[in-house]
């Protein structure tokens, strides 16, 4: 298998970057990480769907040349390193990649491999499109009203990992400094975390969200924040967002205050919402929201909560993108679920849809659309994996690989 992959790589070409855009050859080399736990199962299913969609659209003229790179448990077992430098180099060389779920211990041990990849490649925008497929069970009455795209800042906020452990000498030193310099009284047995939110980081994330909304003729961009309490971080995010909209998009957008929530035809509405209120509103009035721009921690919570409304995190795709350099890494958004490893059981839809996002990013939207239509037909047939079958009346439970077979068949006769 490795010999065949190495032979195929000689047929592929690297994705280039010129004049602010990726330049994609007919046979791009795409690095991939299989992932831990259920990763091998869902990747085997997903890659067949992705390859079949490309084949159906272009009959061999276009083809993805896959290049496996290592990370997580597989990398550690083979190399003694959780994230080999060769893997990072491959993503830097080939610019666009995809990955399955990776193990991250809670509370101790290695730092999140997902976060490390985002930071090293400066993938500042975590993009999470969230929509409902007809027939997929949902805990809410009208899941079809959820049709949002979350832009979550990826490189700042508490996720940067600037933390000091409780009762360590360096932590006590910092606590003493903060008291002497600013008069901040913090309990001496506290752990300390730093929450950086920068003007430059905020503006490039919000710019990506506005550009996305304009390019896809979406209705609005909502800045989600907790600026009523965290005034100089999350409040600043809101302020910088409105400044950017007025400076760079004056003829294309309008704020809520300027139009009382009724934008003139052809303009996108820019508004904001406090995070806790936004959670409530997405349950009560989800149709009022479209593209969302927010910081890292808020975005983590929001994207998973919205995914629950459309069938669960197994239905949620994700991509980590730097629109300034062209680097992009698409991924399954759920965990590794090790108890289901090698059982051919779990739902591969998240990584399939993330692959569809990748195809659209490559400039191959025809293949992405075919995958979505194939999934729609498969869900409508009620032949689904266990997570959906147990909630769907009259459903037939199928394996992960069988689900991929059905999607491939259902892609063949779509218009």
VEXDREN-2710 file (C-alpha; in Angstrom, 1 decimal):
% VEXDREN-2710
k/r/px/py/pz
1/UNK/0.0/0.0/0.0
2/UNK/2.8/2.4/0.9
3/UNK/4.5/1.6/-2.4
4/UNK/1.3/2.4/-4.3
5/UNK/1.0/5.7/-2.5
6/UNK/4.5/6.7/-3.2
7/UNK/4.0/5.9/-6.9
8/UNK/0.8/8.0/-6.9
9/UNK/2.6/10.9/-5.4
10/UNK/4.9/11.2/-8.4
11/UNK/1.7/11.9/-10.4
12/UNK/0.5/14.7/-8.2
13/UNK/1.5/18.3/-7.9
14/UNK/1.8/20.8/-5.1
15/UNK/-0.9/23.5/-4.5
16/UNK/0.7/26.9/-5.1
17/UNK/-0.2/30.3/-3.8
18/UNK/-0.1/33.4/-6.0
19/UNK/-1.8/36.9/-5.9
20/UNK/-3.6/36.1/-2.7
21/UNK/-5.2/32.9/-3.9
22/UNK/-4.4/29.2/-4.0
23/UNK/-3.6/27.7/-7.4
24/UNK/-4.9/24.2/-7.6
25/UNK/-3.6/21.7/-10.2
26/UNK/-5.7/18.9/-11.7
27/UNK/-4.1/16.4/-9.4
28/UNK/-3.2/18.1/-6.1
29/UNK/-1.3/16.3/-3.4
30/UNK/-3.3/16.4/-0.2
31/UNK/-1.7/15.3/3.1
32/UNK/-4.1/13.5/5.5
33/UNK/-4.0/12.3/9.1
34/UNK/-6.1/9.2/9.7
35/UNK/-6.7/10.0/13.3
36/UNK/-7.0/8.1/16.5
37/UNK/-9.7/5.8/17.9
38/UNK/-12.4/5.7/15.3
39/UNK/-10.3/7.7/12.9
40/UNK/-9.3/4.8/10.7
41/UNK/-12.9/3.7/10.3
42/UNK/-14.3/7.1/9.3
43/UNK/-11.4/7.9/7.1
44/UNK/-11.7/4.7/5.1
45/UNK/-15.4/5.6/4.6
46/UNK/-14.8/9.3/3.8
47/UNK/-12.0/8.9/1.4
48/UNK/-14.1/6.6/-0.8
49/UNK/-16.9/9.2/-0.9
50/UNK/-14.5/12.1/-1.7
51/UNK/-12.8/10.1/-4.5
52/UNK/-16.1/9.0/-6.0
53/UNK/-17.5/12.5/-6.0
54/UNK/-14.4/13.8/-7.9
55/UNK/-14.6/10.9/-10.3
56/UNK/-18.3/11.4/-11.1
57/UNK/-17.7/15.1/-11.7
58/UNK/-14.6/14.9/-13.9
59/UNK/-14.3/11.3/-15.1
60/UNK/-10.6/11.1/-14.2
61/UNK/-9.5/14.5/-15.5
62/UNK/-9.2/15.6/-11.9
63/UNK/-8.1/13.5/-9.0
64/UNK/-6.8/13.9/-5.5
65/UNK/-3.4/12.3/-4.8
66/UNK/-3.4/11.4/-1.1
67/UNK/-0.3/11.5/1.1
68/UNK/-0.5/10.1/4.6
69/UNK/1.3/11.9/7.3
70/UNK/1.5/10.9/11.0
71/UNK/0.1/12.5/14.2
72/UNK/-1.4/11.2/17.4
73/UNK/-1.1/7.7/18.7
74/UNK/0.0/6.2/15.4
75/UNK/2.8/8.7/15.2
76/UNK/3.9/8.1/18.8
77/UNK/4.0/4.3/18.3
78/UNK/6.0/4.6/15.1
79/UNK/8.3/7.5/15.8
80/UNK/8.1/8.3/19.5
81/UNK/6.8/11.7/18.6
82/UNK/3.1/12.8/18.8
83/UNK/3.5/15.3/16.1
84/UNK/6.6/14.7/13.9
85/UNK/8.2/17.7/12.2
86/UNK/7.8/15.9/8.9
87/UNK/4.0/16.2/9.3
88/UNK/4.1/19.9/9.8
89/UNK/6.5/20.3/6.9
90/UNK/4.1/18.3/4.6
91/UNK/1.2/20.6/5.5
92/UNK/3.4/23.6/4.9
93/UNK/4.6/22.3/1.5
94/UNK/1.2/21.2/0.2
95/UNK/-0.8/23.9/1.8
96/UNK/-4.2/22.1/2.1
97/UNK/-4.9/19.0/4.2
98/UNK/-7.5/17.0/6.1
99/UNK/-7.4/15.1/9.4
100/UNK/-9.4/12.7/11.6
101/UNK/-9.8/13.1/15.4
102/UNK/-6.7/13.1/17.5
103/UNK/-6.2/12.2/21.2
104/UNK/-5.6/14.9/23.7
105/UNK/-5.3/14.0/27.4
106/UNK/-7.4/16.0/29.9
107/UNK/-5.6/18.0/32.6
108/UNK/-2.1/16.8/31.9
109/UNK/0.2/15.3/29.3
110/UNK/0.7/16.5/25.8
111/UNK/-0.8/19.8/24.6
112/UNK/-3.7/19.5/22.2
113/UNK/-2.3/18.4/18.8
114/UNK/-5.2/20.2/17.1
115/UNK/-4.3/23.5/18.8
116/UNK/-0.6/23.0/18.0
117/UNK/-1.3/22.5/14.3
118/UNK/-3.5/25.6/14.2
119/UNK/-0.9/27.7/16.0
120/UNK/2.1/26.5/13.9
121/UNK/0.3/27.0/10.6
122/UNK/-1.4/30.2/11.9
123/UNK/-4.8/28.9/10.9
124/UNK/-6.6/31.8/12.5
125/UNK/-10.2/31.0/11.2
126/UNK/-12.0/27.9/12.4
127/UNK/-14.9/27.8/10.0
128/UNK/-17.9/25.6/11.0
129/UNK/-20.9/25.6/8.6
130/UNK/-24.0/24.2/10.5
131/UNK/-27.1/23.2/8.6
132/UNK/-29.8/20.5/9.0
133/UNK/-30.3/17.6/6.6
134/UNK/-34.0/16.6/6.2
135/UNK/-34.8/13.5/8.1
136/UNK/-31.9/13.7/10.5
137/UNK/-33.3/13.5/14.1
138/UNK/-33.0/16.7/16.2
139/UNK/-33.9/17.7/19.8
140/UNK/-35.6/20.9/18.5
141/UNK/-38.9/21.3/16.6
142/UNK/-37.6/23.3/13.7
143/UNK/-34.0/22.4/13.0
144/UNK/-34.3/23.5/9.4
145/UNK/-34.1/27.1/10.7
146/UNK/-30.5/26.6/11.8
147/UNK/-28.3/27.6/8.8
148/UNK/-25.3/29.4/10.1
149/UNK/-21.6/29.5/9.6
150/UNK/-19.4/30.1/12.6
151/UNK/-16.1/31.9/12.2
152/UNK/-14.1/31.2/15.4
153/UNK/-10.8/32.9/16.0
154/UNK/-8.2/30.1/16.4
155/UNK/-5.0/31.6/17.6
156/UNK/-5.9/33.8/20.6
157/UNK/-8.1/33.8/23.7
158/UNK/-7.5/31.3/26.5
159/UNK/-6.7/28.6/23.9
160/UNK/-3.1/29.9/23.4
161/UNK/-2.2/28.0/26.5
162/UNK/-0.5/30.8/28.5
163/UNK/-1.1/29.1/31.8
164/UNK/0.6/28.7/35.1
165/UNK/-0.2/25.9/37.5
166/UNK/-1.5/26.6/41.0
167/UNK/1.0/27.1/43.8
168/UNK/4.1/26.9/41.6
169/UNK/7.0/29.4/42.4
170/UNK/6.5/31.2/39.1
171/UNK/2.8/31.4/39.7
172/UNK/3.4/33.0/43.1
173/UNK/5.8/35.4/41.5
174/UNK/3.2/36.5/39.0
175/UNK/0.5/36.9/41.7
176/UNK/2.8/39.0/43.8
177/UNK/3.6/41.2/40.8
178/UNK/0.0/41.7/39.9
179/UNK/-0.8/42.7/43.4
180/UNK/2.1/45.2/43.7
181/UNK/1.6/46.7/40.2
182/UNK/-2.2/46.7/39.8
183/UNK/-3.6/45.9/43.3
184/UNK/-5.2/42.8/42.0
185/UNK/-6.0/40.4/44.9
186/UNK/-6.1/36.9/43.6
187/UNK/-6.4/33.8/45.8
188/UNK/-2.8/32.5/46.4
189/UNK/-3.8/28.9/45.4
190/UNK/-5.1/30.0/42.0
191/UNK/-3.9/28.7/38.6
192/UNK/-3.5/31.6/36.2
193/UNK/-4.4/31.8/32.5
194/UNK/-3.9/34.7/30.1
195/UNK/-6.6/35.8/27.6
196/UNK/-5.0/37.8/24.8
197/UNK/-7.3/39.4/22.2
198/UNK/-5.5/41.6/19.7
199/UNK/-6.8/44.2/17.2
200/UNK/-4.9/42.6/14.3
201/UNK/-6.1/39.1/15.2
202/UNK/-9.7/40.2/15.6
203/UNK/-9.8/42.2/12.4
204/UNK/-8.5/39.5/10.2
205/UNK/-11.0/37.0/11.6
206/UNK/-13.9/39.4/11.2
207/UNK/-12.7/40.3/7.7
208/UNK/-12.8/36.6/6.7
209/UNK/-16.4/36.4/8.0
210/UNK/-17.5/39.5/6.1
211/UNK/-15.8/38.4/2.9
212/UNK/-17.4/35.0/3.2
213/UNK/-20.9/36.6/3.7
214/UNK/-20.4/38.9/0.7
215/UNK/-19.0/36.2/-1.5
216/UNK/-22.0/33.8/-0.8
217/UNK/-24.7/36.5/-0.6
218/UNK/-25.5/35.8/3.0
219/UNK/-27.8/38.1/5.0
220/UNK/-25.8/39.2/8.1
221/UNK/-22.7/38.9/10.2
222/UNK/-23.1/38.8/14.0
223/UNK/-20.2/39.6/16.3
224/UNK/-20.7/37.4/19.4
225/UNK/-18.9/38.5/22.6
226/UNK/-19.1/39.0/26.4
227/UNK/-18.0/42.6/26.2
228/UNK/-20.4/43.8/28.9
229/UNK/-18.1/42.1/31.4
230/UNK/-14.7/41.6/29.6
231/UNK/-14.6/45.1/28.2
232/UNK/-10.9/45.3/27.0
233/UNK/-10.8/41.9/25.4
234/UNK/-14.2/40.8/24.2
235/UNK/-15.6/44.3/24.2
236/UNK/-12.6/45.4/22.1
237/UNK/-13.4/42.5/19.6
238/UNK/-16.8/44.1/19.1
239/UNK/-15.4/47.6/18.7
240/UNK/-12.8/46.5/16.2
241/UNK/-15.4/44.6/14.2
242/UNK/-17.6/47.7/13.8
243/UNK/-14.5/49.8/13.0
244/UNK/-13.4/47.4/10.3
245/UNK/-16.9/47.3/8.7
246/UNK/-17.0/51.1/8.5
247/UNK/-13.5/51.5/7.2
248/UNK/-13.3/48.7/4.6
249/UNK/-16.9/47.8/3.7
250/UNK/-18.7/51.1/3.9
251/UNK/-20.6/50.5/0.6
252/UNK/-21.4/46.9/1.2
253/UNK/-22.6/46.6/4.8
254/UNK/-24.8/48.5/7.3
255/UNK/-25.0/48.3/11.1
256/UNK/-28.2/47.6/13.0
257/UNK/-28.2/51.2/14.4
258/UNK/-28.1/52.6/10.9
259/UNK/-31.0/50.7/9.6
260/UNK/-32.9/49.5/12.7
261/UNK/-32.3/45.9/11.6
262/UNK/-33.7/46.4/8.1
263/UNK/-30.7/46.6/5.7
264/UNK/-31.3/48.1/2.2
265/UNK/-31.3/45.7/-0.7
266/UNK/-27.8/44.6/-1.6
267/UNK/-26.2/45.3/1.8
268/UNK/-25.2/42.9/4.6
269/UNK/-26.3/43.7/8.1
270/UNK/-23.6/43.9/10.8
271/UNK/-24.8/43.4/14.3
272/UNK/-23.6/42.0/17.6
273/UNK/-24.9/39.9/20.5
274/UNK/-23.8/39.1/24.0
275/UNK/-22.7/35.5/24.2
276/UNK/-25.1/34.2/26.8
277/UNK/-28.1/35.9/25.2
278/UNK/-27.0/34.6/21.8
279/UNK/-27.2/31.0/23.1
280/UNK/-30.8/31.6/24.0
281/UNK/-31.7/33.4/20.8
282/UNK/-30.2/30.6/18.6
283/UNK/-32.7/28.2/20.3
284/UNK/-35.7/30.6/20.1
285/UNK/-35.0/32.5/16.8
286/UNK/-32.2/30.7/14.9
287/UNK/-33.5/32.1/11.6
288/UNK/-32.3/35.6/12.6
289/UNK/-28.7/34.6/12.4
290/UNK/-26.4/33.8/9.5
291/UNK/-22.6/34.2/9.6
292/UNK/-21.2/34.4/13.1
293/UNK/-17.8/35.9/14.1
294/UNK/-16.5/35.3/17.6
295/UNK/-13.5/34.5/19.7
296/UNK/-12.0/31.1/20.5
297/UNK/-13.8/29.9/23.6
298/UNK/-17.2/31.3/22.7
299/UNK/-16.8/29.7/19.2
300/UNK/-16.0/26.3/20.7
301/UNK/-19.2/26.4/22.8
302/UNK/-21.4/27.9/20.2
303/UNK/-20.4/25.6/17.3
304/UNK/-21.0/22.4/19.3
305/UNK/-24.3/23.7/20.7
306/UNK/-25.5/24.6/17.2
307/UNK/-24.4/21.2/15.9
308/UNK/-26.6/19.6/18.6
309/UNK/-29.6/21.3/17.1
310/UNK/-29.0/19.7/13.7
311/UNK/-28.3/16.2/14.8
312/UNK/-25.1/16.2/16.9
313/UNK/-21.4/16.9/16.5
314/UNK/-21.2/13.8/14.2
315/UNK/-22.9/16.0/11.6
316/UNK/-20.7/19.0/11.9
317/UNK/-17.8/19.7/9.5
318/UNK/-14.9/22.1/10.2
319/UNK/-12.0/23.8/8.5
320/UNK/-9.1/25.7/9.9
321/UNK/-8.0/28.4/7.4
322/UNK/-5.5/31.2/6.9
323/UNK/-7.0/33.2/4.1
324/UNK/-3.9/35.4/3.9
325/UNK/-1.5/32.5/3.2
326/UNK/-3.8/29.9/1.8
327/UNK/-3.0/27.2/4.4
328/UNK/-6.0/25.2/5.4
329/UNK/-6.6/22.0/7.4
330/UNK/-10.1/20.4/7.4
331/UNK/-11.1/18.0/10.1
332/UNK/-13.7/15.9/11.8
333/UNK/-15.0/18.0/14.7
334/UNK/-15.8/15.2/17.1
335/UNK/-13.6/13.2/19.5
336/UNK/-11.8/9.9/19.0
337/UNK/-14.5/7.6/20.7
338/UNK/-11.9/4.9/21.4
339/UNK/-14.5/2.4/22.7
340/UNK/-15.9/2.2/19.1
341/UNK/-12.5/1.9/17.4
342/UNK/-12.3/-0.7/14.7
343/UNK/-15.9/-1.7/15.0
344/UNK/-17.0/-0.1/11.7
345/UNK/-19.9/1.6/13.6
346/UNK/-19.6/5.3/13.9
347/UNK/-21.0/8.1/11.7
348/UNK/-18.5/9.3/9.2
349/UNK/-20.6/12.4/8.1
350/UNK/-18.4/15.0/9.9
351/UNK/-15.2/14.1/8.1
352/UNK/-17.2/13.5/4.8
353/UNK/-18.7/17.0/5.1
354/UNK/-15.3/18.4/6.1
355/UNK/-13.9/16.9/2.9
356/UNK/-16.7/18.5/1.0
357/UNK/-15.7/21.9/2.5
358/UNK/-12.1/21.1/1.4
359/UNK/-13.3/20.5/-2.2
360/UNK/-15.1/23.8/-2.2
361/UNK/-12.0/25.5/-0.9
362/UNK/-10.0/23.9/-3.7
363/UNK/-12.4/25.5/-6.2
364/UNK/-14.2/22.2/-6.9
365/UNK/-17.8/23.1/-5.7
366/UNK/-19.4/20.6/-8.1
367/UNK/-18.0/17.7/-6.1
368/UNK/-18.9/19.3/-2.8
369/UNK/-22.5/19.8/-3.9
370/UNK/-22.7/16.2/-5.2
371/UNK/-21.6/14.9/-1.8
372/UNK/-24.2/17.0/0.1
373/UNK/-26.9/15.7/-2.3
374/UNK/-25.7/12.1/-1.8
375/UNK/-25.9/12.5/1.9
376/UNK/-29.4/14.1/1.7
377/UNK/-30.6/11.0/-0.3
378/UNK/-29.0/8.6/2.2
379/UNK/-30.5/10.3/5.2
380/UNK/-33.9/10.3/3.5
381/UNK/-33.6/6.5/2.9
382/UNK/-33.4/6.1/6.7
383/UNK/-30.3/3.8/6.3
384/UNK/-28.0/5.4/8.8
385/UNK/-25.4/4.6/11.4
386/UNK/-26.3/3.7/15.0
387/UNK/-26.2/7.2/16.4
388/UNK/-29.0/8.3/14.1
389/UNK/-30.8/5.0/13.8
390/UNK/-31.6/4.9/17.5
391/UNK/-33.4/8.2/17.2
392/UNK/-35.0/7.8/13.8
393/UNK/-38.3/6.0/13.6
394/UNK/-38.3/3.2/11.1
395/UNK/-34.6/3.5/10.4
396/UNK/-32.2/0.7/9.4
397/UNK/-28.9/0.7/11.2
398/UNK/-25.9/0.2/8.9
399/UNK/-22.2/0.2/9.5
400/UNK/-19.8/3.0/8.8
401/UNK/-18.5/1.5/5.6
402/UNK/-22.0/0.5/4.4
403/UNK/-23.2/4.1/5.0
404/UNK/-20.3/5.3/2.7
405/UNK/-21.4/2.7/0.1
406/UNK/-24.9/4.2/0.1
407/UNK/-23.7/7.7/-0.2
408/UNK/-21.5/6.8/-3.2
409/UNK/-24.5/5.1/-4.9
410/UNK/-26.8/8.1/-4.1
411/UNK/-24.3/10.5/-5.6
412/UNK/-24.5/8.9/-9.0
413/UNK/-27.9/10.2/-10.0
414/UNK/-28.0/13.7/-8.7
415/UNK/-28.4/16.8/-10.8
END
